[in-house]
Amino acid sequence: MTLKWLAVVVGAVSLTLCVTGNTVTLAVNGGQLPLLVNLIALTATGTAVILAVLAELNDRLNNRISALTEFLVARLNEIESSTGDRNSGFVEGYLLSHRREGTVVPIGHRGREAAER
């Protein structure tokens, strides 16, 4: 269960218990629940409502950031695909224009043969 829905359930249950307790006490004794009980129930309800709202805002923000990230990745891929073709031979063209050819260096032996030398 997500945080938002858990906060909604806690808020609904605590508010229902507060109202039900006060109604039953009023019907039986003609009074109300002690002030501390009412304050605890209302504080729990208020905190749960605030937490649910913050969780919803966080979820919306995450969705927007994900959408923005997907758009940015798609746009960068599009830019890379259009410019990659023009710049792919830059280094090779530069080397050919200066009449330099790369030298090939063989890789040395590894293992016991290299240690024996």
N, C-alpha and C positions, 0 to 999 in steps of 0.2 A: 504494500500500500504506500502510495507516495506521501510525502510530508504534507502536502496541501490537503489531501483528503483525510489524513489522520487528524490534522488540526480542525477540520470541519466537523468530524465526528466527535472529537473531544469537546468542542464548543457547543455542539447541539446537545450532547449528553449532560454537560454541566448546567446549561441553561434549563434544560428540561427538569433535572433534579431540583434545581433551585425553585422553579415555579411549582412543581408538584409538591415539594416539601412545604412551601408556604401555603399552598391551597389546602393540603391535608391538615396542617397545624391550625389554620384559620377555621376549618370546618369542625375540628375536634375541640380545640381549646378557646377559639375565638381570638387567637393572637397570631404571631408569626415566628419564624425560626430566629435563633439568636443572630445578632448583627455580624458576628465573626463568620458564621456559616454562610450567610448571604454574601459577605465581602469576598470570601474565598471562591465561591461559585462564580460570582460576577467577574472576579479577576481572572480566573481560569478561562471564562468565556471570552473576555476581551483579549487576552493573550493569544488564544487560539485563533481568533478572527484576524489579528494582526499577523500572526505567523502564516495563516492561509493566504492572505493577500501578498505578503512578501514572497512566498513560495511560487505563487502564480506569476508575479512580476519576474522572478528569476527564471522561470521556465520560458516565458516570452522572450526575455533577453537572450537566453541560450539559443532559442530557435532563430532569432534574427542574426546572431553571430554565425550560426551554422549556414544560413542561407547566404550571408555575405561572403563567407569563406568559400562556399561552392561556386559562387559567381566569380570571385577573384581567381580561383584555380582555373575555371573554364576560360576566363579572359586571358590569363597568362599563357595557357596552352595554345590559345588561338594566336596570340602574338608570337610565341615561340615557333609555331608552325609556319607562319608567314615570313619571319625573318631568318629562320634557321637555314633556309635554302640559299639565301644570298650570301650569308657569311660562312658557309661550311668550308669553302675552299680558300679562305683568307690566308691561313698559315702556309698552305702549299703554294699558293700564288706568290706570296712574299718570298719564300725560299727559292722558287724557280726564277723570279725576277732578279735575284742576286747571284744566280748561277752557283748556288751552294747545294750540294747533295749531302744527305745525311750519311754518316759513316755507320757501318754495321760492326758492332763489337760483339764477339762471341762470348757467351756466358761461360765462366770458368767451371771446372769440375767441383762437385760437392761431395761431402761425405769423407770416407777414409782415403780416397785417392788424393784429395786436396790436402789432407793432414799429413800424408806421407811425403809430399813435395817439399 
